[in-house]
Amino acid sequence: MTGWRPALLIAWRDALRHKGRSVLVLVMISLPVLAVSAAAVVIKTGEVSGIEGAERRLGAADARILTEGRGRIVQAPDVSNGEWSFIGEADYDNPATEDDVRGVLGADTRLLPITSGWSRARLGDRVIDFSTTGVDLSDPLTRGLFDLETGHLPQAPGEVVVNDAMITKGFAVGDELEVGGTTLTITGGGRDATDRTQPIVIGSVEDLVDESTNRREWLVDAGGPVSWSTVQELNEIGGVVTSRAVLADPPDVASMAEQMGYDTGQDEIFAIVALIVVMALIEVVLLAGPAFAVGARRHARTLALIAASGGTPAQSRRVILGSGVVLGLVASGIGLVLGIVAGWALLPLVQRFNGEWFGPFELPWLYLLAIVAFGLLSALLASAVPAWLASRQDVVAVLAGRRGDRSPRASTPVVGLVLLGVGIAASAYGAVTSDSGNGALWIAGSAVVSVLGMILVVPVVVSAVARVSGRLPLTARYAARDAARHRTRTVPAVAAVAATVAGVVALGIANASDERQNEMTYTPQAQMGAGFISWGPDLLPGEELADAATTWTRLEEVARAAAPGVEVTAVQGLNDVYDPNGYTTTFIEPARGMQDTCCLSVYGPTVTVADSAADLGITGATAEVVDRTLAAGRAIVFTGSLDGETEATVRRETWRPNSDESDVETTPGVAAQLVRWDPADSSPAPTSAILPTALADELGLDVTTVSLRLTGDLDEASETRIREDVRGAVDGTYLYVERGYERPDEAVIILLVLGALGGVLMLGGTLTATFLALSDAKPDLATLSAVGAAPRARRRVAAAYALVIGVVGAILGAGVGFIPGIAISRPLTAGSGSNSAAPDGPFLAIPWLLIITIVVALPLLTAAVVGLTARSRLPLVARLD
Amino acid sequence: MNAVLHLAAVSRVHGQGATEVHALRSVTFRARPGELVAVMGPSGSGKSTLLTLAGGLDAPTSGSVWIEGTDLASLDNAGRARIRRTSVGYVFQDFNLIPALTAAENVALPRELDGEKSKIARRLALVALEEVGIVDLVDRFPDEMSGGQQQRVAIARAIVGERRLILADEPTGALDTDTGEEILRLLRARCDAGAAGVMVTHEARHAAWADRVVFLRDGVIVDETGADEPETLLAGETR
């Protein structure tokens, strides 16, 4: 350590003296540390694992035992994520009983039954879903499961308490609920230990039965801790056990996946996390790198003097690495403290988006330590190259006052190109093998390799730009040449911009290709610009379906009144409204042997009744066939592939509650025309089959309105008006208007976020390098001033500098980003191969607008920002006395 | 004959209160065409301040600076910059060439900054470089030249485009004796050709090249002498 003392001291004083540069490094490193540690705190606090979750699942009990069948169980110490399974055969009809459990735990063990289920109840015109728990809340074993806030706990049969989410839905203490045919009275409200937004009803075991008849669960008072060996004994009789003692001190057992012998995907997750960390590390190192490079140059004279007076290269290195250690430690410390505070402050906000209550505030020290190590490592790596170069500097040249870096080694770009080649090959391999699993991993790994290769090529590119800059205007020429002369400062900045751009371009291509797939495989539900209203009210058992004819008339009136410019046509057909008291489904069946080619699956009603194609909005050549066939009194069955004649029957299946068999009604066969519906036609078939009115009457079918077809001036305003009005008038209506494929907001937001993130990182990288360059260029700027440069020359130089860094970085990065971008689009958009009509993947779309914005507009914008914010005063030449 | 440079009762005070330093106190000074004036004096006497004021790089606290009949106080920053591009040329002790630019580009700099086309600026630069005798080094970068060559480039930059006032701050300070003499001969030749030159130096031997020597001490001109013909002085020296 003694060898480091002077180096660290110099570094510390240097950091204090050059505050601007120190702050720059601190920001670059502490920001990611802050963000990740805040996330770690929030995630770990939100995660209720192990002993944290004991009270909300066990109450005051020693254990909770679930059994669904008799057989041998393998379970993890914590089964909250469903980590248990039967091994071998299990007898589901005969699960372990209370006596079986007592046989293991002792005869004096107290078992309190607890049930879980799910139900729904009507509240006004809405139907609310909720989960149910049956348990005797007055038993002290349940302490902690539910906190009563108003009213009282259930005391008599038929009484229940609800959680705040139920109250928010509109129920109140004193209200009655119909659950499974029993009327329950809400006697209290409060806070469920686990569920925050999911409505939950808690009552007696008798009132709220388990979701399946053979499931049994108990809270256990075993009179002492239930050990892991006891848990394993219970496993033998099919018990799945959550034991407080085991949660508090989990045994060191192999994970479920290992015990069951299947692949967990853990390795892949670990690989992905490692790749993300490496990418972030590269970015941070590149962003902080220029500051260390400039620091090293400022120390050049000191280091040369050290070398001249007998210092070893290692000692020179330590001075620069010392800055990395000092700034890395300080930045990580600041980032960690701020991150913990930010995480703590964010908890209430994040809780609002989470349905389950968070656990107690938790600081995951192991993770936080790793994050601090990341910060320190990035600072060390950022200072490593400048330190190495500083230790090899030309002492004579430095002491003689000459500036500038050594020319790049010829081998470096070769290694870079080789790495780029490896990256391309790995990407291609990943894209080709994407079907067999971890292609995405290959591609992500290849992205890292490509970026590393690109970094090695950057020096050559920067030098090349300087060489061809002779014809550029003065300030651009100066900027390009100066950038090349000070490569240790320029290269990381250019590489940081390039890495950012590569990431944005790759993700942009992935996103655009994904969108292209969505667009190409989109299936319209109606003719373009047309819409329909359908009706399917939510009914509970015992409730009556409103009269269909009256309802449709009302809907038609309301829709007409809401938008006079919209034509409303009632479509007649066979109704398939869902009714829990007995519902009917309609099928059309062509003659035997034709099933394969029939029928078109459609969004509309299966069988409609009409006398002209116009009634259903069918146009063109198909309309002629339809009209002719209907006029001839024959039925029409649309097919995907062939025309012809057949005989079809209409089959209606009616299902009654608590019945495994349906009542089937089949019409006699009628003459039917098969009509091919062209899949290339953008509008979908409105129905599977059409019967002429006369034929339907003849068959004695119950024809009603099945939907309302909307055509005409159906703009978004009238769509909204119709939707609101019909919804207000009749419960259970649904309006759909076909507007073709519309890019979902999320896709646009992702693009915007990508662009913004890219912009911020690019601006950060460019600004850093530019202002460091300006401070380095002070003597040159003073000379410029002395030979008559106008004050704005400094701004021009700054802007030109930013432009050189931005453009070179963006072009390189865009090029490199194409490699993983194109590769990843393949596994991302590969077709499933099942749908024959829709075009099959893979799809590739290049978001040119995004790329041009990033390669052209962003560098220009950055240069403008730099040009406008740079001070315009030129420094004065100071004579060295 | 009108003076190219005229400092009228110029004072410059740096800092305020306890740290107040009077760099120049009411200095009046002229440099005429064809005249090389040497400014001598000990460290901190105000020599360099005089040069920065003369080139409009700094403004006087009181008094006025005139270059070719223009009061610098009447110009804004941009105007003073234009004067430096068109009328004044600086030569520094440590050359102050821009390392990222070649010799020709360094010399062409004032013309390019003045908006001249690159080609024309380069042609003018070549003329200036020819005058200082290093036209064969036009495409070298400063790093690739000796100190004397660099200072010749700096002088070429100071004279490019027919500028009539050359301000030189210890132009030979970083050079060996022979090279220094060459540079002085060059400056002298420019002045003989009609330019006005002001040269700060602390070596009496160099002052001998000047037509006139001004002695500064604590910001005041304490003596002003005409000098003998430099060549005769040189002749009497043993080398």
Interface residues (C-beta under 8 A of the other chain):
Chain A: G401 R402 R403 G404 R471 L474 R477 Y478 R481 D482 R485 P779 D780 A782 T783 L784 S785 A786 V787 G788 A789 A790 P791 R792 A793 L876 V877 R879 L880 D881
Chain B: S43 S48 T52 G55 L57 D58 N77 A78 A81 R82 I83 R84 R85 T86 V88 G89 Y90 F92 Q93 D94 N96 L97 I98 P99 A100 L101 E105 L109 P110 E112 L113 D114 S118 D143 R157 D169 E170
